[in-house]
């Protein structure tokens, strides 16, 4: 740990994070080597990305790119945005963050607490599309005077922060006795900068990168099985960031969601480490590697843990979330399957619900809600799917605060559902029940594009009639 002293600002509390020995989990898996973890949530903002947030800002200031009155814009999976928002709060910059909808609510809340403006973008959008978090950031950059995208994906300050900081800290803390270094890759700046420093200081060290299935960063490319969605946040991409330098990485491993989250929970429960989901991916892979390669007691490995559980309180820390995603095969989950069997939403026997389109005015939506005595009204997309709604509360806020008039379109005050709600009428009730964790209503669409509103009481009514 850093020596006890008085810091001029919280930014001085970035870096010098502790290396902690794992004393239970490796032994339980029959791993003989010494396992150390670099706990990056001890940084001021709670993640390894605080290092690059501060470094990019300070380097941009020195270069005259950032000046008083500048606006920082950054596309991010959350942690870099938090690092930049932290620096912006201390230094007085306006900060705008664009991030995919997949990223946790906790990250958004922290960003907003720092005073950052947050814009969510579709998770499914390709990185080079106008709708992606990168595309939206570029559009804002053109529209907002004196704005700067510091660009963690291509900014050399990203790996330099780890070359000068993370790598040097590991070397000094271990006295140069490290045989293997493991880190998951997002932008690749962390593993690139850290590995470069360690390989300069310890030529025989092996560096292993971790990349989730669904990402295409790992090499050789034959390790990857295509681009698709996965739930671990902050690692992997559907493109190769410029700051990732493969020459410093000796091997790659692929990780899966289930093993990642289960290991993160073990790290919390058995080692007392309040780490995030990517930490589980990295530790699981590293211990698997150590086992498969028969690493000896004299070998020492260092694993970088990128962030804290703070960002995932409603995700993998939540046992119900783990059950709903089939990461736990618990008794409760089995009982749900037994009670609902193969029943579908159609079996609930509901009538079609009233809906709005994006051309519906706020006044028209209000009249429907008043007549139907409903709290929210689903908005049907042109393709017949439903993933947004307008509510009494959003109407009240918009009109009370003078942001909108009754003649405006509901598209200006619509809210996206927490989960994907473009369900088919034939969706299983065993899946539908999992969506009520995040919202009070879900919707299904039949082949005629009629929309059905399902409340939790409808499932209870089904069970009552069945029994």
Buried (B, 14 or more C-beta within 10 A) or exposed (E): EEEEEEEEEBBBBBBBBBBBEBEEBBEEEEBBBBBBBBBBBBBBBBBBBBBBBBBBBBBBBEEEEBEEEBBBBBBBBBBBBBBBBBBBBBBEBBBBBBBBBBBBBBBBEBBEEBEBBBBBBBBBBBBEEEEBBBBBBBBBBEEBEEBBBBBBBEBBBBBBBBBBBBBBBBBEBBEEEBBBBBBBBBBBBBBBBBBBBBBEBBEEBBBBBBBBBBBBBBBEEEBBEEBEEBBBBBBBBBBEBBBBBEEBBBBBBBBBBBBBBBBBBBBBEEBEBBBBBBBBBBBBBBBBBBBEEEBEEEBBBBBBBBBBBBBBEBBBBEEBBBBBBEBBEEEEBEEBEEBBEEBBBBBBEBEEBBBBBBEBBBBBBBEBBEEEEBEBBBBBBEEBBBBBBBBBEBBEEBBEEEEBEBEBBBBBBBBBBEBBBBBEBEBBBBBBBBBBBBBEBBBBBBEEBBBBBBEBEBBEBBEEEEE
